[in-house]
Amino acid sequence: MVRKYFDRRLGTKTNQYTQHTSDWQIQNIEPADLHKLKLPKLPISPPDATAPAAPAVGVGSTVESPPAEVSQPQEADAPQPAQAENAIQIAQPGARRLRRQQMRSPKSWNWSMLGLGAIILSVGMGAVALTWLTTLPPLPDCGKISPIAADSERLYCAQEAIRSGELPQLVAGLQLVGQWPDDHPLHGEAQKLMANWSKAILAIAKDKINHNDLPGAVEAAAHIPPNSPIYEEAQASIAHWKEQWQQGETLYKTAQEALQNQYWDKASEQVSALGQLENPYWRQRADQLTSQILAEKQARSQLVEARNLAKRQNPKALGEAIALAQQISPNSHAWAEAKTELTQWSQALLKTGMQQWQQGNLEAAIALVQQAPPDPTLSPDAAALVQYSHAQRLASWSEVQWEPSFKQIWGLMQALSTVNRIEPGSELYRQAQTERETWQAQLDDLVQLQFANLSASLGQRFSLETAIKQAELVGADRPRRVQAQTLVAHWRQEIERVEDRPYLRRARELAEPGTIPALKAAIAQASVIPLNRVLRGEAQGAIAAWNSQIETIEDQPFLDEARTLAEKGKRREAIAAAEKIRSGRALYDEAQTAIRNWRTEIEIAEDRPILNEAYELAEQGSLSGAIDVASQIGRGRALYSEARSAIAQWRIEREIIWDSWEAESAPESDDSYYEEDYEYDEGYEEDY
């Protein structure tokens, strides 16, 4: 009985024991602890021989048995030794089976992990292989390319360098691919690149020839190798360029010779021939040659006119001839002849100037000498006179404007430097020293005034007062006294502007709202500026504008009312409303214009029916009646001109009709026809 009970309780369903904690306790129980199990008290009896043997419990047994209850042992319920021995014998086979299952489980888990790891390793290796196959190899470093590098890498670097479009890189690329044999793996691609690069080199050569660089064009095109597809084209271009260049040079040289000899027609023929050349450079030279022909003609005309003036043999004419000849362009062929004659005319003018100087007429001498160009071959006295006149001209620059400037200072410094070069032995030395003292004094005053002007340029009251004090140091006996006084007056006005500008600025700020009180406040603020101040005029202009705005604000309602009445057809009431705007007000002219327009509309409305009636009478044949009706429109009315034009037309038509009646009523044979046979209707005339 005990064995059967434990077979049902422990040994028949091993899987259930492994799923519960209580089962785990049974699986791991030791024989020594078996007495702790709370087992039911069963009566012990000898085995019944007649009872059926219990089935053996083994591996794979499917005998169902209820789960065993495990509880804390109690002393009162402790099993007897015989019962414990029987329980141990029953429980040991089930515990051994459970231990074997636990020993088999780690091995199964290890094989699963090993299989999973193999799968992960295979996937990883496949991903790495795919990445390696789809990723491009790293590009070569063209900055550190080796001469023994692979041809593909060298070709790649050559292509990258040629992207710049520069001639040296293109030539280097051609040299690289040109040395590869026909059986080279990259020969097909190299031929395509050679054709493209050769075309690029030929384009560079054409650009050079268009910019007047025949040697550069020939040199560039010569880099195209014989195995290039466009080698023949490049050689033909070189030959064509050389031929056309020689033709162009010949034509241009012939044109220059024709211009020098004044053969204008022949020069024009060369221009036409140059224009027919294909090279754009020579077409440009043809345009330049056309302009040169015109310039040469003008230069020749100026030279002829200058020669005619010089033939008069008087100083004034010589000066005019020199001035005209100096206008000739130095690049013209006529300048060579003009330069020679300029020298002759200048010497003649200087000779006349020296005579004037010797006669004591220094101013006339200086005036003559200043017209002559510089000449290093002059005599010492003539050279001194030229230097003195040049110094006078430089010193005159300081008298051009009242405001000091660095140009005035530079002119006086140059004048002093020029006059100091006059030798003491010259007759002009004493006069030059006198002028030098005067110019030195002017320079001193001008420097002081320039510093004062720089101080005044800051525009502040203090800086302006400082400038005035500096300028007042120029005494009454100084050469720049008048200029100093002018500057002082100007700077005092600037001080007034600095003082009064805030009032005017404040007045404009007050006027910004545009209301009548704001405008009146602005007028009051601007009126603070006294009448004799510099900004009074500007203030008066602003005050007038603000007064006009006030009048506009006051009178605008009258004008708006008048326009509203006019839109409703009440023109007379509109005129009465607009006449409220008095003469001299800001809107007076606008109101009067509107009044004139409304009066015109009234007159048209009144007179148009009269004129329409006249038109109707004229259409009916009553011209005299139409004239009488249209005459009712008085002078000065809006339709008066139209009425008078219609009346004039109707009178002409009436005269024509009357003349035709007289012709028809005249007797054909005797006078009795008019008196007896034709009855004159007195009322007929009245109709016309």
Phi, psi and omega in degrees: 000316180298319181294318178297322181295315182288333174296322178287324187277323191236320195265357189257341184224084185289329183295328180289328180292328181283350183261352183232154182293321179298323177296322179298323179297321179292320182298324185261011182287143177264153179302325182293337183261007184292337181290346180283344180292141178271101183253147178290147180282111181251146176287137180266125180220154180295151182296140181275125181289332181277348181288146179291141181292139178289143179293143180292141179266122179218191181289130179086010179292141183244020181288127182274141178211147179292153181293149181280145178265133181244128181215171180290138180291146175235146183294326183290332184256013183298136182289160179280158180303323180292321178293320180297320180295318178295323179294323180294317180296326180285321187279336185298319180297320179295320179295321179295319179298319180295323179294322179295322178295319179294327179288327178286333185297312179302323180295318178296320179295322179295318178295324178296316179295322179296320178293318178297319178297322178296319179296315180298318179298319180295317179296317180298316179296325177293320179295318179297318179296318179296318178298319180295323180287325185269350181267132180288149178291154180298142180286148180289151177275101186292340178287341182235029182293139182265148177298338181262013179291166180296150181298326179296320178292319178294323178294320178299314180295325177295319178296320178295320180291326183286345177301334179290339179077010180281148183297316181300320179293321177297317179295319179297321177296318178296320179295328180291309185278342182288339182268359179280136180287174182292332182270011179290141181300332182259018185296319181298312179294324180297322179296320178296317179293323180297320179295315181294316181291326177295320177296322179295320178294320179295324177295321176296319179297319178295323177295322178294320180292330178287343179252032173062040179232073179297313179301318179295322179294316180295318180296319180293314181293334180290346179285347180287120187287161180296334180274008177282147180295336183250025180298315181297320178297319180296317180295321178295322178296318179299313180297319180294320180296315180298319181294312181293326180294320178294319177297316181297317179296322179295314180296319182292321178295319178297321180295320180295321177296322178294321178294321180296326179266005178065033174268082188294321181294319180295321178296322179294325177296321179293326177298316179297319180293321178295323180294340181273351178288149184286330184292126180299332181299316183286333173292325175293319178295329176296318176296318178296323180293325176298315177296323180294322178299316179297318179295321179295320178297317179294319179297319178296321179295319178295321180294319178296317179295321178295321178297320178295323177291319182294337180291344180288340174060043172228153186302320181296315180293323178297318178298319178293322178295319179295315180298322180288321180291330179290344178281348180290136182293132178296343180276356182273159177290336180286343184293327180300317178287321182294324181297319179296315181288330175300319179298317179296316181292324179294318179297321178294321180291320178295324178297318178294321178296320177297323177295319177297320179295315180297332177277000178091003180263079186290321182296319178294322179296316179297319180298323179287318184293325181296340179278344183270141176287160180299144181217113183288349183268013183285161175288162181303317180294318179294321179296320178297319179296320178295317179297318180296318179293323178294321177296321178299320180294318179294320181292334181290342178296332183284354182253011184285318185228157183280338181271129182294153180208165179291334177295320177297317179296317180296321179297317178293322179296319177293323178297317178295320179296323181289317183289336178288344179277355178286127184292147179298334180281354182283150178292341180271359187298313182298315178297321179294322179293323177297314178296325180296320177297317179296316181292326178294320177295319177297321180296318179298315179295320183293322178296317179295320178292329178293318176296320177297321180293322176296321177295319181290336182293346176292335174079009178263158182299315182297316181294325177292319177295323176296318178297321179296318179297320179293319181290329180288349176288344177284110187289172182291337181268006182272152183291338182255026181296317182296317179296321179296317180295322177298318179294322179298315178298319179296317182290329175294322174296323177295324176297318177299321177296317180297322182287320187267345182300322178299324179297315181291323178295318178295321179297319179294323177295321179294328183279352185300321179300332177081008177272164181297312178301319180295319180293321178294322177295321178296320178297318179296321180292317180290333180289351178294331181291122183295167184291327186268014181268162185293321183274007180296319179298316177296321178295320179296321177297318177294321179297318178298319179295319180291322175299321178296321177296321179297315179297323178296315179298322182287321187265348182299322177301322178297316181290321177297319178297318180297319180292322177298317178295321180294323178295332178275001180090002180266073186287324181293319176295324178296319179297318180297322179291320180289333180288353175290340178280117187282162178294142181091351178280165185296325183261012184296312181298318179296320178294319180294323177297317178296321179297317179297319179296318180291322177295322177297318179296322178295314180297320178296317179297327181280321188267342182297320176299322179298314182291324176296321177297320178296319178298320180295318177298320180294323178292331179279354178099358180267082183289321180296320177295321178297322179293319180295320181290316181293335180290349179289340179282116187282168179294141179090352179283162185296324182261014183296315182296318179296320179295316181295323178295319178294318179299317180298319179294318180294323178296322178296314179298321180294320178298321179296318180295315179299319180296323179292325177294318180297323179292323180287327183277353180291137181292139179279323185246311181219175183283346182290342182294320183289326185273325187257311188278334183252123181260118184276129180265112183293330180281349183292324180293328183294334179290340181242000000 
